[in-house]
Amino acid sequence: MFRANGILKLAALVFAFLLVVFLAFQLLETSTDFKLGQLFTKSLTDSTVTAKPVRYKCGLSKACPQGHFAFKVASGAASVVGPRFCVEDKLIMSSVKNNVGRGINIALVDGRTGEMKKTDSFDMWAGDVVPLIKFLKEIEEGTIVLMASFDDPATKLNDDARKLIADLGSSAISNVKFRDNWIFVGGKGIKTKSPFEQHIKNSADTNKFDGWPDVLEMEGCVPQKRD
């Protein structure tokens, strides 16, 4: 009888041991699944948080519709930093490219392909307006024209030059004066005034820099030229 009781006690201990081991494995499995689930969820959350925002051409705030060219133009900053022109995600004029200068900076873009055709700058403080007039007269039909001021765009600017720029769609060129900031996008053969133009006066009361107004920046989408 005593032997039978010993066997029963041993069986009970073995059963208890196996039950503890089973429960321990169940707990470990559940805990592992929970941690893996948390890790997976956290990975998805981190991926969502760190996902890069969509970037549009030239850094525009939204994409241009089909059949349009993206652009961004910035005027010069005082007499220190030159203007910047970007068209279809290509930087075509800037101080970094070393192709800007004091006065009026101009970039010509093919209205059919969006490719850059020509760039130049014209010193309107110590230079001559004649080369600017010649340049403007030679612009071909269907060309997109981008312009931006740097330092002083107006001292040597005469009525003939202003009229040629107005014919490209500018509304403000007649009022651009000494050290004003001005940016403009128009085109040769345009039938109406361009919606892409900004002008800020040089004024001691409002100038951001000593002797110069704040920088101007403009972005937009220009319709592609169709035959």
BELPERA-V136863 format. One record per residue. RES is the residue in one small letter. SS is DSSP state (alpha for helix, beta for strand, coil for the rest). NEAR is the number of other C-alpha atoms within 8 Angstrom. D_FIRST is the distance of its C-alpha to the first C-alpha in Angstrom with 1 decimal. Layout:
<<RES:SS:NEAR:D_FIRST> <RES:SS:NEAR:D_FIRST>>
//
This chain:
<<m:coil:4:0.0> <f:alpha:5:3.8> <r:alpha:6:5.3> <a:alpha:7:5.1> <n:alpha:8:6.3> <g:alpha:8:8.7> <i:alpha:8:10.0> <l:alpha:8:10.7> <k:alpha:8:12.5> <l:alpha:8:14.3> <a:alpha:8:15.4> <a:alpha:8:16.6> <l:alpha:8:18.6> <v:alpha:8:20.1> <f:alpha:8:21.1> <a:alpha:8:22.6> <f:alpha:8:24.5> <l:alpha:8:25.8> <l:alpha:8:26.9> <v:alpha:8:28.8> <v:alpha:8:30.4> <f:alpha:8:31.5> <l:alpha:8:32.9> <a:alpha:8:34.7> <f:alpha:8:36.3> <q:alpha:8:37.4> <l:alpha:8:38.9> <l:alpha:8:40.7> <e:alpha:8:42.1> <t:alpha:8:43.3> <s:alpha:8:44.9> <t:alpha:8:46.6> <d:alpha:8:48.0> <f:alpha:8:49.3> <k:alpha:8:51.0> <l:alpha:8:52.5> <g:alpha:8:53.7> <q:alpha:8:55.3> <l:alpha:8:56.9> <f:alpha:8:58.3> <t:alpha:8:59.7> <k:alpha:8:61.2> <s:alpha:8:62.7> <l:alpha:8:64.4> <t:alpha:8:65.6> <d:alpha:8:67.0> <s:alpha:8:68.7> <t:alpha:7:70.4> <v:alpha:6:71.5> <t:alpha:6:72.9> <a:coil:6:74.6> <k:coil:4:78.3> <p:coil:4:80.8> <v:coil:4:83.1> <r:coil:6:86.3> <y:coil:9:89.6> <k:alpha:10:92.7> <c:alpha:12:94.6> <g:alpha:8:91.8> <l:coil:13:93.0> <s:coil:5:91.0> <k:coil:5:90.7> <a:coil:8:91.6> <c:coil:9:95.1> <p:coil:6:95.6> <q:coil:4:96.4> <g:coil:6:100.1> <h:beta:10:100.3> <f:beta:12:100.3> <a:beta:16:98.2> <f:beta:16:100.1> <k:beta:15:99.7> <v:beta:14:102.7> <a:beta:13:102.9> <s:coil:16:106.1> <g:coil:17:106.8> <a:beta:13:105.6> <a:coil:13:108.8> <s:coil:9:110.4> <v:coil:6:107.2> <v:beta:8:104.8> <g:coil:14:106.4> <p:coil:17:105.5> <r:beta:14:102.8> <f:beta:14:103.0> <c:beta:13:100.1> <v:beta:13:100.6> <e:coil:10:97.9> <d:coil:10:95.5> <k:beta:7:98.1> <l:beta:9:99.6> <i:beta:11:103.2> <m:beta:14:104.9> <s:coil:13:103.6> <s:coil:11:104.3> <v:coil:4:101.6> <k:coil:8:103.5> <n:coil:7:106.6> <n:coil:10:108.7> <v:coil:13:109.5> <g:coil:11:112.4> <r:coil:17:114.3> <g:beta:15:115.8> <i:beta:15:114.8> <n:beta:16:112.1> <i:beta:11:112.1> <a:beta:15:109.8> <l:beta:12:110.8> <v:beta:12:108.2> <d:beta:12:108.8> <g:coil:11:108.3> <r:coil:8:107.2> <t:coil:6:104.7> <g:coil:11:103.7> <e:coil:7:104.7> <m:beta:9:106.5> <k:beta:8:110.2> <k:beta:7:111.8> <t:beta:10:111.3> <d:beta:9:113.9> <s:beta:12:114.7> <f:beta:14:118.0> <d:coil:13:119.0> <m:coil:16:120.6> <w:coil:11:121.4> <a:coil:6:123.3> <g:coil:8:123.5> <d:coil:10:125.7> <v:alpha:13:125.0> <v:alpha:6:126.9> <p:alpha:8:124.0> <l:alpha:10:121.7> <i:alpha:11:124.2> <k:alpha:8:124.6> <f:alpha:8:120.8> <l:alpha:10:120.5> <k:alpha:7:123.3> <e:coil:6:121.7> <i:coil:8:118.4> <e:coil:6:117.9> <e:coil:7:117.1> <g:coil:11:113.5> <t:beta:12:112.4> <i:beta:12:109.9> <v:beta:13:111.2> <l:beta:13:109.1> <m:beta:11:110.8> <a:beta:16:109.7> <s:beta:17:111.5> <f:beta:18:111.1> <d:coil:13:113.0> <d:coil:14:116.3> <p:coil:20:116.8> <a:coil:13:120.1> <t:coil:9:122.9> <k:coil:11:124.6> <l:coil:10:123.4> <n:coil:7:126.6> <d:alpha:6:127.2> <d:alpha:7:127.3> <a:alpha:12:123.9> <r:alpha:11:122.5> <k:alpha:8:123.9> <l:alpha:11:122.3> <i:alpha:11:118.9> <a:alpha:11:119.4> <d:coil:10:120.2> <l:coil:13:116.7> <g:coil:13:115.3> <s:coil:13:115.3> <s:coil:9:116.1> <a:coil:9:115.9> <i:alpha:9:117.9> <s:alpha:7:121.1> <n:alpha:5:119.4> <v:coil:13:117.8> <k:coil:10:119.4> <f:coil:9:119.2> <r:coil:13:115.6> <d:coil:16:114.0> <n:beta:20:110.8> <w:beta:13:110.9> <i:beta:17:108.7> <f:beta:11:109.7> <v:beta:11:108.6> <g:beta:13:111.2> <g:beta:12:112.8> <k:coil:13:116.1> <g:coil:8:117.3> <i:coil:11:115.2> <k:coil:5:116.7> <t:coil:5:115.2> <k:coil:9:114.3> <s:coil:11:111.0> <p:coil:4:108.0> <f:beta:9:106.8> <e:beta:13:108.8> <q:beta:10:108.2> <h:beta:11:110.7> <i:beta:10:110.4> <k:coil:10:113.5> <n:coil:14:114.1> <s:coil:9:114.3> <a:coil:6:114.0> <d:coil:4:112.3> <t:coil:7:109.5> <n:coil:12:109.2> <k:coil:7:105.8> <f:beta:8:107.2> <d:coil:5:110.3> <g:coil:10:113.1> <w:beta:14:111.0> <p:coil:16:109.0> <d:coil:11:105.4> <v:coil:10:104.1> <l:coil:13:104.1> <e:beta:9:101.4> <m:beta:11:101.4> <e:beta:9:99.3> <g:beta:10:99.8> <c:beta:10:100.2> <v:beta:8:103.5> <p:beta:7:104.3> <q:coil:11:104.8> <k:coil:7:108.4> <r:coil:4:108.9> <d:coil:2:111.9>>
//
